[in-house]
């Protein structure tokens, strides 16, 4: 390993979505694979320290569970070890839920594979809000240290192109 401290990574890459009204992307899977190649070949990170979720593996529940497993509950991570969260896929800005304070009444989110498809109770599965990741990152920093990198190549295709961007 080249780095002074061990590196642990969660790599998520989504090109296609279960909800066919969400446009497919090109290159996210390749970016995820390239990033894993960089980690394993350049930084010599063992594959056992990398969790990958691609396309249909990257459901909302799987992403949140993998974050818990890869980082928060991982007993192999010592305080100060490097942790990398890599996401390649759609992101979006949506109206903030009732009761949330937000600039322009909008929040940002990442779009899991099963976004806007019905769950077991018929309720549409939401994206993962930036606030959720902020809370997870803050908690992770408190228990494992703040040596955390959040990486995301720009594949964003605005799902609502008529909307002004912030």
BAKOL-246365 format. One record per residue (C-alpha): residue in one letter; chain; x, y, z. Coordinates in Angstrom, 1 decimal. Layout:
% residues N
+-------+------+--------+--------+--------+
| pator | dodo |     px |     py |     pz |
+-------+------+--------+--------+--------+
|     A |    A |      X |      Y |      Z |
...
+-------+------+--------+--------+--------+
END
This chain:
% residues 166
+-------+------+--------+--------+--------+
| pator | dodo |     px |     py |     pz |
+-------+------+--------+--------+--------+
|     X |    A |    0.0 |    0.0 |    0.0 |
|     X |    A |    1.3 |    3.4 |   -1.0 |
|     X |    A |   -0.7 |    5.5 |    1.5 |
|     X |    A |    0.5 |    5.8 |    5.1 |
|     X |    A |   -2.8 |    4.7 |    6.5 |
|     X |    A |   -5.1 |    1.9 |    5.2 |
|     X |    A |   -7.8 |    3.0 |    2.8 |
|     X |    A |  -11.4 |    1.7 |    2.8 |
|     X |    A |  -13.8 |    2.5 |    0.0 |
|     X |    A |  -17.5 |    2.3 |   -1.1 |
|     X |    A |  -17.8 |    2.6 |   -4.8 |
|     X |    A |  -21.3 |    3.1 |   -6.4 |
|     X |    A |  -21.8 |    3.4 |  -10.1 |
|     X |    A |  -25.3 |    3.6 |  -11.7 |
|     X |    A |  -25.8 |    3.8 |  -15.5 |
|     X |    A |  -29.3 |    2.4 |  -15.7 |
|     X |    A |  -32.3 |    2.8 |  -13.4 |
|     X |    A |  -35.3 |    0.6 |  -12.6 |
|     X |    A |  -37.7 |    3.4 |  -13.4 |
|     X |    A |  -37.4 |    3.7 |  -17.2 |
|     X |    A |  -38.5 |    7.3 |  -17.1 |
|     X |    A |  -35.1 |    8.2 |  -15.6 |
|     X |    A |  -32.6 |    8.6 |  -18.5 |
|     X |    A |  -29.7 |    6.1 |  -18.6 |
|     X |    A |  -26.2 |    7.4 |  -18.3 |
|     X |    A |  -23.1 |    6.3 |  -20.0 |
|     X |    A |  -19.7 |    6.0 |  -18.3 |
|     X |    A |  -20.6 |    5.7 |  -14.7 |
|     X |    A |  -19.9 |    2.0 |  -14.6 |
|     X |    A |  -16.6 |    2.6 |  -16.4 |
|     X |    A |  -15.7 |    5.4 |  -13.9 |
|     X |    A |  -16.5 |    3.1 |  -11.0 |
|     X |    A |  -14.3 |    0.3 |  -12.5 |
|     X |    A |  -11.5 |    2.8 |  -13.3 |
|     X |    A |  -11.6 |    4.1 |   -9.7 |
|     X |    A |  -11.4 |    0.6 |   -8.3 |
|     X |    A |   -8.5 |   -0.1 |  -10.6 |
|     X |    A |   -6.8 |    3.1 |   -9.4 |
|     X |    A |   -7.4 |    2.0 |   -5.8 |
|     X |    A |   -6.1 |   -1.6 |   -6.3 |
|     X |    A |   -3.3 |   -1.0 |   -8.7 |
|     X |    A |   -2.0 |    2.4 |   -8.0 |
|     X |    A |   -2.7 |    2.7 |   -4.2 |
|     X |    A |   -2.5 |   -1.0 |   -3.7 |
|     X |    A |   -5.7 |   -1.1 |   -1.7 |
|     X |    A |   -6.8 |   -4.8 |   -1.1 |
|     X |    A |  -10.1 |   -5.7 |   -2.8 |
|     X |    A |  -11.3 |   -6.8 |    0.7 |
|     X |    A |  -11.4 |   -3.1 |    1.7 |
|     X |    A |  -13.6 |   -2.1 |   -1.3 |
|     X |    A |  -17.3 |   -2.5 |   -1.5 |
|     X |    A |  -18.8 |   -2.0 |   -5.0 |
|     X |    A |  -22.5 |   -1.5 |   -5.9 |
|     X |    A |  -23.3 |   -1.3 |   -9.6 |
|     X |    A |  -26.7 |   -0.6 |  -11.2 |
|     X |    A |  -29.4 |   -2.9 |   -9.7 |
|     X |    A |  -27.1 |   -3.6 |   -6.7 |
|     X |    A |  -27.3 |    0.1 |   -5.8 |
|     X |    A |  -30.8 |    0.3 |   -4.3 |
|     X |    A |  -31.5 |    2.9 |   -1.7 |
|     X |    A |  -31.5 |    0.4 |    1.1 |
|     X |    A |  -28.3 |   -1.3 |   -0.2 |
|     X |    A |  -26.4 |    2.0 |   -0.4 |
|     X |    A |  -27.3 |    2.9 |    3.1 |
|     X |    A |  -26.6 |   -0.6 |    4.4 |
|     X |    A |  -23.2 |   -0.6 |    2.6 |
|     X |    A |  -22.2 |    2.7 |    4.1 |
|     X |    A |  -22.9 |    1.3 |    7.5 |
|     X |    A |  -21.0 |   -1.9 |    6.7 |
|     X |    A |  -18.1 |   -0.4 |    4.8 |
|     X |    A |  -17.4 |    2.4 |    7.3 |
|     X |    A |  -19.4 |    2.8 |   10.5 |
|     X |    A |  -19.6 |   -0.8 |   11.6 |
|     X |    A |  -16.2 |   -1.9 |   10.1 |
|     X |    A |  -14.0 |   -3.0 |   13.0 |
|     X |    A |  -11.0 |   -3.1 |   10.7 |
|     X |    A |  -11.1 |    0.7 |   10.4 |
|     X |    A |   -9.0 |    2.5 |   13.0 |
|     X |    A |   -9.4 |    6.1 |   14.0 |
|     X |    A |   -7.8 |    8.2 |   11.2 |
|     X |    A |   -7.8 |    5.5 |    8.5 |
|     X |    A |   -8.8 |    6.9 |    5.1 |
|     X |    A |  -12.4 |    6.3 |    3.9 |
|     X |    A |  -13.5 |    7.1 |    0.4 |
|     X |    A |  -17.2 |    7.3 |   -0.8 |
|     X |    A |  -17.4 |    7.3 |   -4.6 |
|     X |    A |  -20.7 |    7.9 |   -6.4 |
|     X |    A |  -21.2 |    8.0 |  -10.1 |
|     X |    A |  -24.9 |    8.3 |  -11.2 |
|     X |    A |  -27.7 |   10.8 |  -11.3 |
|     X |    A |  -28.2 |   13.5 |   -8.7 |
|     X |    A |  -31.1 |   15.8 |   -8.5 |
|     X |    A |  -32.6 |   18.8 |   -6.8 |
|     X |    A |  -36.1 |   18.4 |   -5.5 |
|     X |    A |  -38.5 |   20.4 |   -3.3 |
|     X |    A |  -37.6 |   20.1 |    0.3 |
|     X |    A |  -40.0 |   18.0 |    2.5 |
|     X |    A |  -42.4 |   19.8 |    4.6 |
|     X |    A |  -40.7 |   21.1 |    7.7 |
|     X |    A |  -37.2 |   21.2 |    6.2 |
|     X |    A |  -35.4 |   24.5 |    6.0 |
|     X |    A |  -33.5 |   24.8 |    2.7 |
|     X |    A |  -32.2 |   27.4 |    0.3 |
|     X |    A |  -34.8 |   28.1 |   -2.4 |
|     X |    A |  -36.9 |   25.4 |   -0.7 |
|     X |    A |  -34.8 |   22.8 |   -2.6 |
|     X |    A |  -32.6 |   19.9 |   -1.5 |
|     X |    A |  -30.0 |   17.9 |   -3.3 |
|     X |    A |  -30.0 |   14.1 |   -3.4 |
|     X |    A |  -28.3 |   11.1 |   -5.1 |
|     X |    A |  -30.6 |    8.9 |   -7.1 |
|     X |    A |  -30.4 |    5.2 |   -6.2 |
|     X |    A |  -31.2 |    2.5 |   -8.8 |
|     X |    A |  -34.8 |    2.0 |   -7.5 |
|     X |    A |  -35.7 |    5.7 |   -7.3 |
|     X |    A |  -39.4 |    6.5 |   -7.6 |
|     X |    A |  -40.3 |    2.8 |   -7.9 |
|     X |    A |  -42.8 |    1.4 |   -5.4 |
|     X |    A |  -41.6 |   -0.2 |   -2.2 |
|     X |    A |  -43.4 |   -3.2 |   -0.7 |
|     X |    A |  -46.2 |   -0.9 |    0.5 |
|     X |    A |  -46.6 |    0.8 |   -2.9 |
|     X |    A |  -44.9 |    4.0 |   -1.7 |
|     X |    A |  -42.4 |    5.5 |   -4.1 |
|     X |    A |  -38.8 |    5.1 |   -3.0 |
|     X |    A |  -37.1 |    8.4 |   -2.5 |
|     X |    A |  -33.6 |    9.5 |   -3.3 |
|     X |    A |  -31.0 |    9.9 |   -0.6 |
|     X |    A |  -30.9 |   13.5 |    0.5 |
|     X |    A |  -27.7 |   15.5 |    1.0 |
|     X |    A |  -28.7 |   15.8 |    4.7 |
|     X |    A |  -28.8 |   12.1 |    5.1 |
|     X |    A |  -25.2 |   11.9 |    3.8 |
|     X |    A |  -24.1 |   14.9 |    5.8 |
|     X |    A |  -25.4 |   13.2 |    9.0 |
|     X |    A |  -23.8 |    9.9 |    8.1 |
|     X |    A |  -20.5 |   11.6 |    7.4 |
|     X |    A |  -20.6 |   13.6 |   10.6 |
|     X |    A |  -21.3 |   10.5 |   12.6 |
|     X |    A |  -18.6 |    8.6 |   10.8 |
|     X |    A |  -16.1 |   11.3 |   11.5 |
|     X |    A |  -17.0 |   11.2 |   15.2 |
|     X |    A |  -16.4 |    7.5 |   15.5 |
|     X |    A |  -13.6 |    6.8 |   12.9 |
|     X |    A |  -12.0 |   10.1 |   12.4 |
|     X |    A |  -12.5 |   12.8 |    9.7 |
|     X |    A |  -10.1 |   11.3 |    7.1 |
|     X |    A |  -13.1 |   11.0 |    4.6 |
|     X |    A |  -13.2 |   11.7 |    0.9 |
|     X |    A |  -16.4 |   12.1 |   -1.0 |
|     X |    A |  -15.8 |   11.7 |   -4.8 |
|     X |    A |  -18.2 |   12.1 |   -7.6 |
|     X |    A |  -17.4 |   12.5 |  -11.3 |
|     X |    A |  -19.7 |   14.9 |  -13.1 |
|     X |    A |  -22.1 |   12.8 |  -15.0 |
|     X |    A |  -25.1 |   14.8 |  -13.9 |
|     X |    A |  -27.8 |   15.0 |  -16.5 |
|     X |    A |  -30.4 |   17.4 |  -15.1 |
|     X |    A |  -33.5 |   15.3 |  -14.8 |
|     X |    A |  -35.6 |   18.6 |  -15.1 |
|     X |    A |  -33.7 |   20.7 |  -17.7 |
|     X |    A |  -36.2 |   23.6 |  -17.6 |
|     X |    A |  -35.4 |   24.2 |  -14.0 |
|     X |    A |  -32.8 |   26.9 |  -13.2 |
|     X |    A |  -29.7 |   25.4 |  -11.6 |
|     X |    A |  -28.4 |   26.8 |   -8.3 |
+-------+------+--------+--------+--------+
END
